[in-house]
Amino acid sequence: MDIGHPLGKVLVALAGARQLWLWAAGGAFAAALVCSAGAWRSALASCGSRIGRLDTVARYSVGSLVNSLLPAHAGGAARIALFSQAIRSEQRIWTAGGVAAAIGVARAVVLALLVLIAWGTGALPLWPVLALIGVGAGAAAICLAVRRRRTTGRLSHLLDAFRAFGRSPRDASTLLAWVAASSAARIAAAAAIAAAIGVGAPFTTALIVVPALALAGVVQVTPANVGTAGATVTFALRKGRRACERARGRTPLPGNRNRRRARLGLDGRSISRLPFPHRPSLDDCGGGRVCLPALDRLRRYSSRQLGVSSTSAADEVSDA
């Protein structure tokens, strides 16, 4: 096979990958799936529906499989149909739809934090954070508005989950914890993949890749969002690399005495806001540390490479 072909490059990279890190990535992806299923189970329990753990994981996994084969978030509709069967109500489809919306809001809140971190590296813009926070604030207002109201009709059942979370902040916190754990598992999986193929600063790279994939998955036009996801990741990595180069060119390297302050974000530019640990192979960028060779190496994996491998293996990144 011609090594110049994108598929040939993928096979070469996988052949030289570290097997231990690949197994770790697989375990992290499985943990992300289990946590996402746990979020559904928690939200359904808040609405008075009980479902087993294995049953929850099985139904959620079917939705992920559908998302990998069909565009336009068809897996989300499949999950609503499957989980609605566990709800004892005549309007169970509407209740399940409200549960999916509540989980989507929790994902938006967690994603806002991840995008904010990526913005600190210069890889992503700030406006998605404002939009995501607006979604969370609007959902909180709905929870407070409907928690004491009980009406009939489809709209009432659509707001069952928001009504339950308005009455029980503890249930809302549990849902948010499940979603946060799922996002943490995705970051660990992305970092493990980066480490497996020899990319330096894998955790830094994962902090850029995961929110970029999640933002790209908001509008899914292809199965598993192939193409769009890879292009978004490539753009984010390039932007982060340029921001690091600008910071390095304009800001003198701090001395040993000030490096700890720079890493903690007490001085330096926005690139130094993240407390990345020091590694000899990383370049100093105004006090922050982003590995330019790592970003350049990962950038060479085009949308057909990084996008396909990331979205097909971790459809959870953009699922709602």
C-alpha positions as CSV (number, residue, x, y, z in Angstrom):
1,M,0.0,0.0,0.0
2,D,1.2,3.5,-0.9
3,I,2.3,5.2,2.3
4,G,1.3,8.5,0.9
5,H,-2.3,7.5,1.0
6,P,-4.1,8.7,4.1
7,L,-5.3,5.1,5.0
8,G,-1.7,3.9,4.6
9,K,-0.5,6.6,7.1
10,V,-3.2,5.4,9.5
11,L,-2.1,1.8,9.3
12,V,1.6,2.8,9.8
13,A,0.7,4.9,12.8
14,L,-1.4,2.0,14.3
15,A,1.4,-0.5,13.6
16,G,3.8,1.6,15.7
17,A,1.3,2.5,18.4
18,R,1.9,1.4,22.0
19,Q,-0.5,-1.4,22.7
20,L,-0.8,-0.6,26.4
21,W,-2.1,2.9,25.7
22,L,-4.5,1.6,23.1
23,W,-6.0,-0.8,25.7
24,A,-6.2,2.1,28.1
25,A,-8.1,4.2,25.5
26,G,-10.5,1.4,24.9
27,G,-11.2,1.1,28.7
28,A,-11.7,4.9,28.9
29,F,-14.2,4.9,26.0
30,A,-16.1,2.0,27.7
31,A,-16.1,4.0,30.9
32,A,-17.5,7.1,29.0
33,L,-20.3,5.0,27.6
34,V,-21.2,3.6,31.0
35,C,-21.2,7.1,32.5
36,S,-23.4,8.4,29.7
37,A,-25.8,5.6,30.2
38,G,-25.7,6.3,34.0
39,A,-26.8,9.9,33.2
40,W,-29.9,8.5,31.4
41,R,-30.6,6.1,34.3
42,S,-30.3,8.9,36.8
43,A,-32.6,11.3,34.9
44,L,-35.2,8.6,34.4
45,A,-35.1,7.8,38.1
46,S,-35.8,11.5,38.8
47,C,-39.0,11.1,36.7
48,G,-40.1,8.1,38.6
49,S,-38.9,5.4,36.2
50,R,-36.7,2.5,37.2
51,I,-34.4,0.6,34.8
52,G,-31.5,-1.8,35.3
53,R,-27.9,-0.8,34.8
54,L,-27.2,-3.4,32.0
55,D,-30.4,-2.6,30.3
56,T,-29.5,1.1,30.4
57,V,-26.1,0.5,28.9
58,A,-27.6,-1.8,26.2
59,R,-30.2,0.8,25.1
60,Y,-27.6,3.6,25.1
61,S,-25.2,1.6,23.1
62,V,-27.8,1.0,20.4
63,G,-28.2,4.7,20.0
64,S,-24.4,5.1,19.7
65,L,-24.4,2.4,17.0
66,V,-27.2,4.2,15.1
67,N,-25.2,7.5,15.3
68,S,-22.2,5.7,13.7
69,L,-24.3,4.6,10.8
70,L,-26.8,7.3,10.2
71,P,-26.5,11.2,10.1
72,A,-28.6,13.9,11.8
73,H,-28.3,12.5,15.3
74,A,-30.6,9.5,14.5
75,G,-29.1,7.8,17.5
76,G,-30.7,10.4,19.8
77,A,-34.1,9.5,18.4
78,A,-33.4,5.8,18.8
79,R,-32.5,6.4,22.4
80,I,-35.7,8.3,23.1
81,A,-37.7,5.5,21.6
82,L,-35.9,2.8,23.5
83,F,-35.8,4.6,26.9
84,S,-39.4,5.6,26.6
85,Q,-40.4,2.0,26.9
86,A,-39.2,2.1,30.6
87,I,-41.6,5.0,31.4
88,R,-45.1,4.2,32.6
89,S,-47.1,7.0,31.0
90,E,-49.3,7.5,28.0
91,Q,-47.1,10.4,27.0
92,R,-43.9,8.5,27.6
93,I,-42.3,9.7,24.3
94,W,-42.6,13.3,25.4
95,T,-41.2,12.5,28.9
96,A,-38.2,10.7,27.3
97,G,-37.7,13.6,25.0
98,G,-37.5,15.9,28.0
99,V,-35.0,13.6,29.7
100,A,-32.8,13.8,26.5
101,A,-33.1,17.6,26.6
102,A,-32.1,17.8,30.3
103,I,-29.0,15.6,29.6
104,G,-28.2,17.8,26.6
105,V,-28.2,20.8,29.0
106,A,-25.9,19.1,31.4
107,R,-23.6,18.3,28.6
108,A,-23.6,22.0,27.5
109,V,-22.6,23.1,31.0
110,V,-19.7,20.7,31.1
111,L,-18.7,21.5,27.5
112,A,-18.6,25.2,28.4
113,L,-15.9,24.5,31.0
114,L,-13.9,22.4,28.4
115,V,-14.2,25.1,25.7
116,L,-13.1,27.7,28.3
117,I,-10.0,25.6,28.9
118,A,-9.3,25.2,25.2
119,W,-9.8,29.0,24.8
120,G,-7.1,29.5,27.3
121,T,-4.7,27.8,24.8
122,G,-5.9,29.9,21.9
123,A,-7.4,26.9,20.1
124,L,-11.1,27.7,20.3
125,P,-13.0,31.0,20.4
126,L,-14.8,32.3,23.4
127,W,-18.3,32.8,22.0
128,P,-19.4,29.1,22.3
129,V,-18.8,29.4,26.1
130,L,-21.3,32.3,26.2
131,A,-23.8,30.4,24.2
132,L,-23.5,27.3,26.3
133,I,-23.8,29.2,29.5
134,G,-26.9,30.8,28.1
135,V,-28.4,27.4,27.5
136,G,-27.6,26.3,31.1
137,A,-29.0,29.5,32.5
138,G,-32.2,29.2,30.4
139,A,-32.7,25.6,31.6
140,A,-32.2,26.6,35.2
141,A,-34.9,29.3,34.8
142,I,-37.2,26.7,33.3
143,C,-36.6,24.3,36.3
144,L,-37.5,27.1,38.8
145,A,-40.5,28.2,36.8
146,V,-42.2,24.7,36.4
147,R,-41.2,23.0,39.7
148,R,-44.4,24.0,41.4
149,R,-46.7,23.8,38.4
150,R,-48.5,20.7,37.1
151,T,-50.5,21.0,33.9
152,T,-51.8,18.5,31.4
153,G,-50.8,18.0,27.9
154,R,-47.7,17.1,25.9
155,L,-45.8,20.2,26.9
156,S,-46.2,19.3,30.6
157,H,-44.7,15.8,30.1
158,L,-41.9,17.3,28.0
159,L,-40.9,19.3,31.1
160,D,-41.2,16.4,33.5
161,A,-37.4,16.1,33.9
162,F,-36.9,19.8,34.4
163,R,-39.7,19.9,37.0
164,A,-38.1,17.0,38.8
165,F,-34.7,18.7,38.8
166,G,-36.2,22.0,40.0
167,R,-37.7,20.2,43.0
168,S,-34.6,18.2,43.8
169,P,-31.2,20.0,43.2
170,R,-29.5,16.9,44.4
171,D,-30.9,14.9,41.4
172,A,-29.6,17.6,39.1
173,S,-26.2,17.5,40.7
174,T,-26.1,13.7,40.3
175,L,-26.9,14.1,36.6
176,L,-24.2,16.7,36.2
177,A,-21.7,14.4,38.0
178,W,-22.5,11.6,35.6
179,V,-22.0,13.8,32.6
180,A,-18.8,15.3,34.0
181,A,-17.4,11.8,34.6
182,S,-18.2,10.8,31.0
183,S,-16.4,13.9,29.7
184,A,-13.4,13.1,31.9
185,A,-13.3,9.6,30.5
186,R,-13.3,10.9,27.0
187,I,-10.4,13.2,27.8
188,A,-8.5,10.3,29.2
189,A,-9.3,8.2,26.1
190,A,-8.1,10.9,23.8
191,A,-4.9,11.4,25.8
192,A,-4.3,7.7,25.7
193,I,-4.6,7.6,21.9
194,A,-2.3,10.6,21.6
195,A,0.3,8.9,23.8
196,A,-0.1,5.6,21.9
197,I,0.9,7.2,18.6
198,G,3.7,9.1,20.1
199,V,2.2,12.6,20.3
200,G,3.9,14.7,23.0
201,A,1.8,16.5,25.6
202,P,-1.1,14.1,25.1
203,F,-3.3,15.6,27.9
204,T,-2.9,19.1,26.4
205,T,-3.9,17.7,23.0
206,A,-6.9,15.9,24.5
207,L,-8.1,19.2,26.1
208,I,-8.2,20.7,22.6
209,V,-9.5,17.7,20.6
210,V,-12.4,16.7,22.9
211,P,-14.3,20.1,23.0
212,A,-13.5,20.6,19.3
213,L,-15.2,17.3,18.5
214,A,-18.1,18.1,20.7
215,L,-18.7,21.4,19.1
216,A,-18.4,19.8,15.6
217,G,-21.0,17.2,16.7
218,V,-23.7,19.8,17.4
219,V,-24.7,19.7,13.8
220,Q,-24.2,16.2,12.4
221,V,-24.5,15.9,8.6
222,T,-22.7,12.7,8.1
223,P,-22.6,9.3,9.9
224,A,-20.4,9.6,12.9
225,N,-19.8,13.2,11.7
226,V,-17.0,11.9,9.5
227,G,-15.1,14.7,7.8
228,T,-16.6,17.6,9.7
229,A,-15.1,16.5,13.0
230,G,-11.7,15.9,11.6
231,A,-11.7,19.3,9.9
232,T,-12.7,21.0,13.1
233,V,-10.0,19.3,15.1
234,T,-7.4,20.2,12.5
235,F,-8.5,23.9,12.6
236,A,-8.4,23.9,16.4
237,L,-4.9,22.4,16.5
238,R,-3.6,24.8,14.0
239,K,-5.1,27.8,15.8
240,G,-3.6,26.6,19.1
241,R,-0.2,26.1,17.5
242,R,-0.3,29.7,16.1
243,A,-1.3,31.1,19.4
244,C,1.6,29.3,21.1
245,E,4.0,30.6,18.5
246,R,2.8,34.2,18.9
247,A,3.1,33.9,22.7
248,R,6.6,32.5,22.4
249,G,7.7,35.2,20.0
250,R,6.4,38.1,22.0
251,T,6.9,37.0,25.6
252,P,10.5,36.4,26.9
253,L,11.0,33.1,28.6
254,P,10.7,33.5,32.4
255,G,13.5,32.5,34.7
256,N,13.4,29.5,37.0
257,R,12.1,31.8,39.7
258,N,9.0,32.8,37.8
259,R,8.1,29.6,36.0
260,R,5.8,28.3,38.8
261,R,3.9,31.6,38.8
262,A,3.6,31.5,35.1
263,R,2.3,28.0,35.1
264,L,-0.3,28.9,37.6
265,G,-1.5,31.8,35.5
266,L,-0.2,34.6,37.8
267,D,1.6,36.3,34.9
268,G,2.2,35.8,31.2
269,R,-0.4,35.7,28.5
270,S,-3.6,33.7,28.1
271,I,-1.6,30.6,26.9
272,S,-0.2,30.3,30.4
273,R,-3.5,30.0,32.2
274,L,-3.4,26.2,32.2
275,P,-1.1,24.6,34.7
276,F,0.5,22.0,32.4
277,P,3.3,20.1,34.1
278,H,6.8,20.7,32.9
279,R,8.3,18.2,30.5
280,P,11.8,18.5,28.9
281,S,10.3,17.8,25.5
282,L,7.8,20.7,25.6
283,D,8.5,24.2,24.4
284,D,8.1,27.2,26.7
285,C,5.4,29.5,25.5
286,G,5.3,32.6,27.6
287,G,5.3,30.5,30.8
288,G,2.7,28.0,29.5
289,R,3.7,24.8,27.9
290,V,2.3,23.5,24.6
291,C,4.2,21.1,22.5
292,L,4.5,22.5,19.0
293,P,6.0,19.3,17.5
294,A,3.1,17.4,19.0
295,L,0.5,19.7,17.6
296,D,2.2,19.7,14.2
297,R,2.4,15.9,14.2
298,L,-1.2,15.5,15.1
299,R,-2.2,18.1,12.6
300,R,-0.9,15.9,9.8
301,Y,-3.6,13.5,10.6
302,S,-6.2,14.9,8.2
303,S,-10.0,14.8,8.6
304,R,-10.0,11.3,7.0
305,Q,-7.6,10.0,9.6
306,L,-8.2,11.8,12.9
307,G,-11.8,12.4,12.3
308,V,-12.7,8.9,11.4
309,S,-10.7,7.2,14.1
310,S,-11.9,9.6,16.8
311,T,-15.6,9.8,16.0
312,S,-16.1,6.1,15.2
313,A,-14.3,5.0,18.3
314,A,-15.8,7.7,20.5
315,D,-19.2,8.6,19.3
316,E,-19.9,9.7,22.9
317,V,-18.0,12.9,22.4
318,S,-20.8,14.6,20.6
319,D,-23.9,12.5,21.6
320,A,-26.6,14.3,23.6
